[in-house]
Amino acid sequence: MTCVGRKSGEKRTTPLVFLQNGEDMVIVGSLAGYDQQSGLVSQHPREPEVLVQLDRRKMSAVARDATDEERKVLWPKLNAIFPVWGYFQSQTDRPFPIVILSPTGPA
């Protein structure tokens, strides 16, 4: 995923583990269980447009927080594909952001 830094204004690209959910990609802001919020996912309400690359396919996408209902459905699936998230979650009281990336077209 590539996004523009909220403070720096610079583009930053980060490889991520994600869950494919239909056309959407779902990511988790775990920051390895630290108490502070992940900078990667905390900026999307201000800058929801991101670029994603899935294999060779590059596309633009809009990021949004999962609703409470979506979280209930997605968290077990996310934990199943990457169990470390469950361990990280046990290390903090902070609920991890679950962000849904919905493709909007080619990049």
Backbone torsions as a table, in degrees:
resi	resn	phi	psi	omega
1	MET	NA	138.2	175.5
2	THR	-119.3	129.8	177.1
3	CYS	-139.6	166.2	179.8
4	VAL	-95.4	129.0	-179.5
5	GLY	-61.4	133.9	-178.0
6	ARG	-61.5	-42.6	-178.6
7	LYS	-91.6	-43.2	-174.1
8	SER	-80.9	-29.2	-174.6
9	GLY	75.6	5.1	-178.9
10	GLU	-92.0	148.2	175.0
11	LYS	-75.1	136.2	177.5
12	ARG	-131.5	132.2	179.7
13	THR	-112.1	131.2	-177.9
14	THR	-134.6	126.9	173.5
15	PRO	-74.7	139.2	-175.1
16	LEU	-133.6	149.0	166.2
17	VAL	-81.3	136.4	-178.1
18	PHE	-146.0	163.0	174.7
19	LEU	-106.5	126.8	173.9
20	GLN	-81.2	122.1	-177.8
21	ASN	-128.0	87.3	-171.0
22	GLY	67.7	-129.3	176.3
23	GLU	-81.1	-20.5	-176.4
24	ASP	-79.3	155.2	171.6
25	MET	-115.5	136.2	-176.1
26	VAL	-116.1	127.8	-179.5
27	ILE	-121.8	162.3	-177.7
28	VAL	-123.4	134.9	176.8
29	GLY	-95.5	71.5	-174.3
30	SER	-82.4	-32.5	-173.3
31	LEU	45.1	41.2	176.4
32	ALA	55.8	26.7	176.4
33	GLY	86.3	5.1	176.3
34	TYR	-67.8	157.5	-177.0
35	ASP	-73.3	-26.8	-179.9
36	GLN	-78.8	157.6	-179.0
37	GLN	-73.4	144.7	175.8
38	SER	-68.5	125.1	178.1
39	GLY	-64.2	-29.3	-177.1
40	LEU	-61.8	-41.1	-176.7
41	VAL	-103.5	-9.4	-178.0
42	SER	-78.1	-15.1	-176.4
43	GLN	-89.7	-12.0	-170.9
44	HIS	-64.1	-27.9	176.2
45	PRO	-61.8	-29.6	178.6
46	ARG	-86.5	-34.7	-178.3
47	GLU	-129.8	76.5	-174.3
48	PRO	-74.4	-15.2	-178.7
49	GLU	-82.4	128.2	178.8
50	VAL	-134.9	167.5	171.9
51	LEU	-112.2	138.3	177.4
52	VAL	-129.7	152.4	175.8
53	GLN	-130.3	124.4	177.7
54	LEU	-118.4	107.4	-170.6
55	ASP	58.4	-119.8	180.0
56	ARG	-96.9	-4.0	-177.3
57	ARG	-85.2	117.4	178.8
58	LYS	-105.7	134.5	-177.9
59	MET	-149.3	158.0	172.0
60	SER	-88.2	155.7	-179.0
61	ALA	-152.1	161.6	175.5
62	VAL	-113.2	132.9	-179.6
63	ALA	-99.4	138.6	174.5
64	ARG	-147.7	154.8	176.4
65	ASP	-72.0	143.4	173.2
66	ALA	-68.5	143.5	175.0
67	THR	-71.9	168.3	177.5
68	ASP	-58.6	-41.1	178.9
69	GLU	-65.2	-42.6	177.9
70	GLU	-63.3	-40.3	179.0
71	ARG	-57.5	-43.5	-178.6
72	LYS	-60.3	-36.7	-179.9
73	VAL	-81.2	-41.2	-172.7
74	LEU	-78.3	-35.9	-173.7
75	TRP	-57.1	-46.9	177.9
76	PRO	-60.4	-36.9	178.7
77	LYS	-67.5	-43.2	179.0
78	LEU	-62.9	-44.5	-179.7
79	ASN	-65.6	-31.9	178.8
80	ALA	-68.2	-38.4	-178.1
81	ILE	-82.2	-22.2	-179.7
82	PHE	-146.1	79.8	-174.2
83	PRO	-57.3	-20.2	178.9
84	VAL	-59.3	-30.7	177.7
85	TRP	-58.9	-38.2	177.6
86	GLY	-63.4	-42.3	176.7
87	TYR	-62.8	-47.2	179.1
88	PHE	-58.8	-41.3	-178.7
89	GLN	-62.9	-32.5	179.3
90	SER	-70.7	-12.2	-177.8
91	GLN	-89.2	-6.6	-175.3
92	THR	-147.9	156.3	174.4
93	ASP	-87.2	-11.1	-178.2
94	ARG	-72.4	123.9	174.8
95	PRO	-71.0	131.9	-179.3
96	PHE	-70.0	136.5	172.8
97	PRO	-66.2	137.4	171.2
98	ILE	-113.4	120.0	-173.6
99	VAL	-116.5	132.6	179.2
100	ILE	-102.5	125.6	178.1
101	LEU	-104.1	112.2	-178.9
102	SER	-105.1	115.4	-179.7
103	PRO	-59.8	141.7	179.6
104	THR	-118.2	-10.0	179.7
105	GLY	155.3	-178.7	179.4
106	PRO	-66.8	153.0	179.4
107	ALA	-82.0	NA	NA
